[in-house]
Amino acid sequence: MEYRTLGDSGLQVSVAGLGTNNFGGRCDLEQTKAVVHKAIEVGLNFIDTAESYGRGLSEEFIGKAIEGHRQEVLLTTKFGGRGKPGTGGRSYIKNAVHGSLQRLNTDYIDMLSIHFPDPSTPIEETMRALDDLVRAGDVRYLGCSNFAAWQLVEAEWAAKTAHSSPFIASQNPYSLLQRNVEQDLAPACVKYGVGVIPYSPLAGGFLTGKYRQNEAPTEGTRLAGGQGARQLNDDNFAKLAKLETFAHEHDHTVGELALAWLASQPFVGSVIAGATKPEQVEENVRAIEWHLSAEDMKALDEAMGVGAEPMRGGPGR
Ligand SMILES: NC(=O)c1ccc[n+]([C@@H]2O[C@H](COP(=O)([O-])OP(=O)(O)OC[C@H]3O[C@@H](n4cnc5c(N)ncnc54)[C@H](OP(=O)(O)O)[C@@H]3O)[C@@H](O)[C@H]2O)c1
């Protein structure tokens, strides 16, 4: 397993991470334990959850699954929700962390992230409240999620001005099908020492190639549910066909390409694919052993018809 320093911090995260929004929903406790134990066995240490996943059950199941293994994993959780005013406020954060610590059955969270920006709360209040948690020892590092580049920069400056803890990671949707973070967010992250944590790296499983055009999705799979309508369209299948050709030419599967391509981006910290089975963990860990060269990355962009335009503002420092 390859490990990387996350942003400008002392946190060493496994490049293959584990997403857990299936836990407490489509994965029961036994399935959760099987996935988490496999992750630990193969050296995957970065486990991403949120107070909202499975309405708290994801954290609770993870807490049970890591009993006796706390030192082998880094727990990262998130508080708040989309469009919920006040979730960046001091009271909300304090209560949320208290709940997460209990459910995760731990006395510290390795990284705590704000799940969505909260425009109703001054960012200065959010950063101070988060810093208090770091100083109290409840939380080791801070991150954000779904922030635009300007919101990330505003937060980092609020922390800098107050001499308080900055964000070291930014979690955003990023995959071979959704690359807009490359325009503004990634250059801001590079400049401010923030690692990018791509979420939905497999586009909900679509990029593994297990969904075929004009065929009904296998029952029980993620995209057989409501999310399928968004991903299973002609445009995505056309892109998938090009990606599959590229992957096969390099003796890999398209799922391996999806994860290895993200891991090959220097600004990416950990790739948190949401596995539902131990075999998927093994496959996803194996995938990131493929290091795409600069030529491979360029050839892939050309095959996909993506312009060779560099990141806006250059790669920063
Ligand atoms: N910050 C945010 O707002 C936010 C939003 C979304 C997600 N996240 C985080 O990011 C994580 C990853 O995103 P995601 O779970 O939405 O999407 P994802 O990782 O792109 O896809 C997850 C799905 O892919 C399938 N899968 C995984 N590994 C596979 C393999 N080796 N072979 C075949 N299928 C495989 C599983 O499908 P089946 O269920 O069919 O087995 C799983 O449900 C989440 O779990 C969560 O921790 C964060």
The ligand as an ORCA input file, in Angstrom:
! r2SCAN-3c Opt
* xyz 0 1
  N     -18.555     14.832      0.691
  C     -19.639     14.467      0.036
  O     -20.577     15.261     -0.167
  C     -19.731     13.067     -0.491
  C     -20.700     12.723     -1.446
  C     -20.724     11.419     -1.930
  C     -19.813     10.482     -1.443
  N     -18.894     10.830     -0.503
  C     -17.916      9.857      0.028
  O     -17.224      9.292     -1.058
  C     -17.343      7.875     -1.020
  C     -17.312      7.312     -2.420
  O     -18.371      7.811     -3.188
  P     -19.611      6.915     -3.583
  O     -19.676      5.751     -2.653
  O     -20.775      7.791     -3.669
  O     -19.293      6.470     -5.069
  P     -18.197      5.530     -5.754
  O     -17.092      5.225     -4.846
  O     -17.918      6.151     -7.054
  O     -19.065      4.229     -6.042
  C     -19.425      3.362     -5.017
  C     -20.094      2.128     -5.612
  O     -19.205      1.531     -6.523
  C     -19.323      0.146     -6.472
  N     -17.974     -0.418     -6.349
  C     -16.954     -0.029     -5.541
  N     -15.874     -0.770     -5.786
  C     -16.205     -1.641     -6.772
  C     -15.514     -2.656     -7.468
  N     -14.227     -2.929     -7.210
  N     -16.185     -3.368     -8.436
  C     -17.465     -3.104     -8.724
  N     -18.189     -2.155     -8.089
  C     -17.549     -1.420     -7.128
  C     -20.227     -0.222     -5.308
  O     -21.414     -0.606     -5.956
  P     -22.441     -1.685     -5.397
  O     -23.101     -0.977     -4.275
  O     -23.323     -1.921     -6.555
  O     -21.650     -2.870     -4.949
  C     -20.414      1.093     -4.563
  O     -21.706      1.271     -4.066
  C     -18.664      7.657     -0.283
  O     -18.814      6.338      0.165
  C     -18.542      8.695      0.796
  O     -17.693      8.259      1.828
  C     -18.816     12.108     -0.062
*
